[in-house]
Amino acid sequence: MKNTMKKSSILAICISLAIVLFAVLLVVGIPSISSSDSGFDINTLSSTTEANSPDTNLLSDNYNFDKDAYIMESEFAACTLAALIFKNKGNVYTVSEMEPGSCSHIFADNLRQSYYNNLLKAKYGIEANGTCSLIAMIIASDALGINDKIDLSWANCKTEEDRNVAMLKELYDIAIKYGGNDYNVNSPRGTYPDTFSTIISEFYSNHGYNINVNDKTLKNDLRKNVEASRHEPNLLFIYNIYSQVYGDMDGGHTVVLLGSYKIRLKYKNSVLLPSHWGTFNAFIICDGWNNSSDGEIGENYQILIFNTNVKESVYLFDLLR
């Protein structure tokens, strides 16, 4: 009888301990990733970036992350998005903290494509749309520091704006000669990636510059491979994009890759394993949708984030003097 009672007591204790352990795991082992109960160390973000209002639908736990790339104008939104994308990886159990990481990039003014299309019509009578790649070429050459040295005496330029639209006209005139490039305002096909190198080389050769263009086609593990392949400035041609400001983008878009933005995330691979800090590679770009030279992330610079899995390849172009 005593042995039976002892065994019953031990069994009861084991069951009680199991219940307590299970309750603890339910409370602390399965944190939510919502903005109000995420466990994120929001204090590591500045009050300025925290004050931005990210897209609450995009930055939610039940959002379907089906875009290859995301262009974000807020550091807070970019860090939150990185945490959510990383959490969706198959071997990641949870992400508990995020920190905006180091930011390293070269400098360039951002130029609004639609604004310069209007100037192109007003100054030279050319109606065009889908000129993002040509605008990106101007931004990239600004990053190279040679825009002010190009001879545009034919255009009688009085301002930097005059010079930019004169370069756009020259690039447009070259582009329409190659590869079926089409900038019809009603149904533009834009610039084919296969013609980027030819357009750039011809434009700068006309002005006495030898600009080499190395092109790469990348698809798998873009956060790693774009980081390893970048040699700023780069032109980056991307399909299947979401913009924090404009929403889903149809067709391809060209941005200027100027550097890296490394986000730190604290995560677990399992409820029973310890947490680790890891680096999520994001990128500093000019998207060609704003006129800005203020040097800040927002209208001047944006943060580009690649998804874990992508459907379309990206085209990366190095511009080398």
C-alpha positions in Angstrom: 0.0 0.0 0.0 2.8 2.4 0.9 4.5 1.7 -2.5 1.3 2.4 -4.3 0.8 5.7 -2.5 4.4 6.7 -3.2 4.0 6.0 -6.9 0.7 8.0 -7.0 2.4 10.9 -5.3 5.3 10.9 -7.8 2.9 10.7 -10.7 0.8 13.6 -9.4 4.0 15.7 -9.0 5.1 14.9 -12.5 1.7 15.8 -14.0 1.7 19.1 -12.0 5.2 20.0 -13.2 4.2 19.2 -16.8 1.1 21.4 -16.5 3.2 24.3 -15.1 5.8 23.9 -17.8 3.2 23.9 -20.5 1.6 27.0 -19.1 4.9 28.8 -19.0 5.6 27.9 -22.6 2.2 29.3 -23.6 2.8 32.5 -21.8 6.4 33.3 -22.8 7.2 30.9 -25.6 4.8 32.1 -28.3 5.0 35.9 -28.5 2.8 37.8 -30.9 4.4 40.0 -33.6 1.7 42.7 -33.6 2.7 46.3 -32.9 1.2 46.3 -29.5 2.4 43.0 -28.1 5.4 42.1 -30.2 8.3 42.1 -27.6 10.2 44.3 -30.1 12.6 46.7 -28.5 10.9 49.7 -30.0 13.0 52.0 -27.7 16.0 51.3 -30.0 14.2 53.2 -32.7 14.3 57.0 -32.7 11.1 59.0 -32.0 11.2 60.4 -35.5 11.0 57.0 -37.2 8.6 55.6 -34.7 6.3 58.6 -35.4 5.9 57.6 -39.1 2.7 55.7 -39.7 3.6 52.5 -41.6 1.0 50.7 -43.7 -0.9 48.7 -41.0 -2.2 46.2 -43.6 1.3 45.5 -44.9 2.9 45.3 -41.5 0.5 42.8 -40.0 1.0 39.2 -39.0 -1.6 37.9 -41.5 -0.3 39.9 -44.6 0.5 37.7 -47.6 4.1 38.5 -48.4 4.0 37.7 -52.1 6.1 40.6 -53.5 9.7 40.1 -54.5 10.8 43.5 -53.3 9.5 46.3 -51.0 10.4 50.0 -51.2 10.0 51.7 -47.8 10.2 55.4 -46.9 10.3 54.9 -43.1 13.0 53.2 -41.1 10.5 52.0 -38.5 8.3 50.4 -41.2 11.4 48.9 -42.9 12.6 47.3 -39.7 9.2 45.9 -38.8 8.7 44.5 -42.4 12.2 42.8 -42.2 11.2 41.2 -38.9 7.9 39.9 -40.4 9.5 38.6 -43.5 12.3 36.9 -41.5 9.7 35.3 -39.2 8.1 33.7 -42.2 11.2 31.7 -43.0 10.7 28.0 -42.4 13.4 27.6 -39.8 12.6 30.7 -37.7 10.2 30.3 -34.8 9.9 33.9 -33.7 11.5 37.3 -33.8 11.5 39.2 -30.5 13.5 42.4 -31.1 14.6 44.6 -34.0 17.1 47.4 -34.3 17.9 49.7 -37.2 21.4 48.9 -38.1 24.4 50.5 -39.8 23.7 52.6 -42.9 26.5 53.1 -45.5 26.0 54.6 -48.9 27.2 57.1 -51.4 25.2 60.3 -52.2 23.0 61.4 -55.0 19.9 63.6 -55.5 16.6 61.8 -56.1 14.8 62.9 -59.3 11.0 62.5 -59.9 10.4 60.7 -63.2 7.0 62.3 -63.8 8.4 65.8 -63.2 11.2 65.5 -65.7 8.9 63.9 -68.2 6.8 67.1 -68.1 9.9 69.2 -68.5 11.0 67.0 -71.4 7.7 67.9 -73.1 7.8 71.5 -72.2 11.4 72.1 -73.3 11.9 69.7 -76.2 8.3 68.7 -77.3 8.9 65.0 -76.4 6.0 63.2 -74.7 7.4 60.2 -72.8 6.4 57.9 -70.0 8.1 54.8 -68.5 11.5 56.6 -68.4 12.5 55.3 -64.9 15.6 53.6 -66.3 16.8 56.8 -68.0 16.1 58.8 -64.8 18.0 56.2 -62.9 21.0 56.6 -65.2 21.1 60.3 -64.5 20.9 59.7 -60.7 23.7 57.1 -60.9 26.0 59.4 -62.9 25.3 62.1 -60.2 26.6 59.5 -57.7 29.7 59.1 -59.9 30.3 62.9 -59.6 30.3 63.5 -63.4 27.0 65.2 -64.1 28.4 68.7 -63.7 31.3 67.9 -66.0 29.3 66.7 -69.1 29.3 69.2 -71.9 25.7 70.3 -72.5 26.5 73.6 -74.1 24.0 72.9 -76.9 21.2 73.1 -74.4 22.2 76.5 -72.9 21.5 75.2 -69.4 21.2 77.8 -66.7 20.2 75.5 -63.8 20.8 72.0 -62.5 17.3 71.2 -63.5 18.1 72.3 -67.1 21.1 70.0 -67.2 19.1 67.0 -65.9 16.4 67.4 -68.5 19.0 67.9 -71.3 20.7 64.6 -70.2 17.3 63.0 -70.2 16.7 64.1 -73.8 20.1 62.7 -74.9 19.5 59.4 -73.2 16.0 59.2 -74.7 17.3 59.9 -78.2 19.9 57.0 -77.8 17.4 54.6 -76.1 14.8 54.7 -78.8 17.3 53.4 -81.3 17.8 50.1 -79.5 15.9 47.0 -78.5 12.3 48.1 -79.1 12.5 50.6 -76.3 9.2 52.5 -76.3 8.1 55.5 -74.1 4.6 56.0 -75.6 2.6 58.0 -73.0 -0.4 55.7 -73.3 1.2 52.3 -73.3 4.9 52.6 -72.5 7.1 49.5 -72.6 10.0 51.4 -71.2 13.7 50.3 -71.4 14.7 46.7 -71.9 17.5 45.6 -69.5 19.4 44.2 -72.5 19.9 47.7 -73.8 21.1 49.4 -70.6 24.8 48.8 -71.2 24.6 50.1 -74.8 22.7 53.2 -73.8 25.0 54.1 -71.0 28.2 53.4 -72.9 27.1 55.4 -75.9 25.9 58.4 -73.8 29.2 58.7 -71.9 31.3 57.9 -74.9 29.7 60.9 -76.7 31.0 63.0 -73.8 34.5 61.6 -73.6 33.9 59.2 -70.7 34.7 55.5 -70.7 32.1 54.0 -68.4 32.2 50.2 -68.1 29.0 48.4 -67.3 29.1 45.0 -65.7 25.7 43.3 -65.7 24.5 40.4 -63.5 21.3 38.5 -63.4 20.4 37.4 -59.8 17.5 35.5 -58.4 18.3 33.1 -55.5 19.0 34.6 -52.0 18.9 38.2 -53.2 19.6 39.7 -49.8 23.0 37.9 -49.8 23.8 38.0 -53.5 22.9 41.6 -54.1 24.9 42.6 -51.0 27.9 40.6 -52.3 27.6 41.9 -55.9 26.9 45.6 -55.4 29.6 48.1 -56.4 27.9 51.5 -56.0 26.4 53.0 -57.9 24.4 50.2 -59.4 21.3 50.2 -61.5 18.8 47.6 -60.2 15.9 46.5 -62.5 13.2 44.7 -60.4 9.9 43.2 -61.1 7.0 42.4 -58.6 7.4 45.4 -56.3 5.4 46.9 -53.4 5.9 50.6 -52.6 5.0 51.9 -49.1 3.7 55.1 -50.9 2.3 53.8 -54.2 1.3 50.2 -53.4 1.7 47.4 -55.9 3.7 48.3 -58.9 2.9 46.9 -62.3 5.7 45.8 -64.6 9.4 46.4 -63.9 11.1 49.4 -62.2 14.7 50.6 -62.1 16.2 52.1 -59.0 19.7 53.3 -58.1 21.5 51.2 -55.5 23.7 53.4 -53.4 24.6 51.3 -50.4 23.5 49.0 -47.6 21.2 49.3 -44.6 21.7 46.4 -42.2 18.9 45.6 -39.8 19.6 43.6 -36.6 17.0 41.0 -35.5 16.8 38.9 -32.4 15.2 35.5 -33.2 14.7 31.9 -32.2 14.7 28.8 -34.3 12.7 26.9 -31.7 10.8 27.6 -28.5 13.4 25.5 -26.6 16.5 27.1 -28.2 18.2 30.3 -27.1 17.8 33.6 -29.0 20.4 34.8 -31.5 21.1 38.2 -33.1 21.3 38.2 -36.8 21.8 40.7 -39.6 19.1 41.3 -42.3 20.6 42.9 -45.4 18.5 45.8 -46.8 19.6 48.5 -49.3 19.7 52.2 -49.7 18.3 53.4 -53.0 16.9 56.3 -54.9 13.6 55.3 -56.4 13.1 58.1 -59.0 9.7 59.1 -57.5 10.7 62.3 -55.6 12.7 65.4 -56.2 14.9 65.6 -53.0 18.4 66.3 -52.0 18.0 66.6 -48.2 20.2 63.5 -47.5 17.5 61.8 -45.4 15.7 58.5 -45.7 12.2 59.4 -46.9 12.0 61.3 -50.1 15.7 61.5 -50.9 16.6 57.9 -50.0 14.5 54.8 -49.6 15.1 51.3 -48.1 14.8 48.4 -50.4 13.9 45.0 -48.9 14.0 41.7 -50.7 11.7 38.8 -49.8 13.1 35.5 -48.7 11.8 33.8 -51.9 11.3 35.6 -55.2 9.6 34.9 -58.4 11.5 37.0 -60.8 15.2 37.6 -61.4 16.7 41.1 -60.9 19.2 42.8 -63.2 22.1 44.5 -61.5 24.4 46.9 -63.4 27.7 48.1 -62.1 28.8 51.5 -63.4 32.6 51.6 -63.3 34.9 54.5 -64.4 
